[in-house]
Each structure stands twice: as C-alpha cells, then as structure tokens.
C-alpha cells in the first residue's frame, strides 16, 4: 500500500471478524513497526502480546472505571479526562455510569491485544517540571504504537489505540507483571476489520496550522 493511502485510511477499528492473526504476521507487523523514532534511540518500549482470554477479560474490567468517567463527563458536555477542568459529575455518579459495550468489546474480540509499556528510566520528560500534565515522554512510545497500526493496515488488519486502562495502571502492572518503573502507555486490540473505512474525516490543514504564531495566518496550498 502506498504510504499516503495508508496514512489516510488507517482508521480506529473496533469490530473484528474473528479471523486469526498469526504469530508470523504479528511478528512481521512489529518487525517493521520497531523502526519508529525513539528519543536518543534509547528504545525503552516493551510490548506484551496477549491472547489469553482470562487476562483479556480482566483487562476489560480494568478499563471500566476510566470509561465511566469518560462517558459521565461526555454526557454533561465535558471532554472526558481533560487536563484542565475537573469532572462535574460526582464520584457516585461516575461509579453509577453504565459502560457502553463498544469500549470494552474490542479487548475481548480482537485476535490479539498488545499492551504497550515504556521504561521511565529511558525516556526524556522535558515537561517534567512544568505545572501541567506531562506529555513529552509519550514521544518515546506513541510513534511505535502508530507504526504498529500502519503496519497492521498494510497486512489487512486493524486496531485502535486505547488508553482507558492507564487509569488503573497499578492493577494492569500486577496483571502482566510489569515493573513499577514502567508506564502503561496504550492497549491496542488487533484483528481483521469487519469494515475498513476508506474516507476519514479530519480538519483541513488551514484549520489547525498557522505561520509564525498561534494566531498567525493559516497555511494554505
């Protein structure tokens, strides 16, 4: 597949046919994805491939609290888990929120689930001392996640980058014997898509790219 076609058609896939994804294909996906950039080439990523249904069922359970808050905030017009505004719904309201099946089903129905971790000793958190939620250390893991999704697309498979389980990181670490100095960055279910979208909706370049300053002139063609 031509690179730009892959970039424009790699959608978030949550419904799978149930067709197996072989170990050989999974290895080929990660064999190519591993060339993602890594700060200082320190390559602190560790990926856990999970097929065991019991572990996956438990992982789905651990996603539930994160989903509950996300959904509860969305119902009152807030961006779930945003970094600026505390949630309006009370803890009791959040705990009572029903979790839509679509949030947890992919973990259960995918051919394989990949848990992406990163060694915090090997990432540069340049925003460590800023008075906000840290983002910079994600640069050392998320390119690998995205490369994995692009490679899966090349192989006719697909998946979705999810982070709901991160809210329960200590429990996820215990479930998969992840060291305490490793962050859980993403959970990615992979499988053969029931439907592969070929036209994604995204903002035009002119809507989010400007020259010289945030309020500068838009970049046009």
Secondary structure, 3 states (H helix, E strand, C coil): CCHHHHHHHCCECCCECCCCCCHHHHHHHHHHHCCCCCHHHCCCEEEEEECCHHHHHHHHHHHHHHHHHHHHHHHCCCCCCCCCCCCCCCHHHHHCCCCCHHHHHHHHHCCEEEEEEEEHHHCCCCCCCCCCCCCHHHHHCHHHHHHHHHHHHHCCCEEEEECHHHHHHHHHHHHHCCCCCEEEEEEEEEECECCCCCCCCCCCHHHHCECCCCCCCECCC
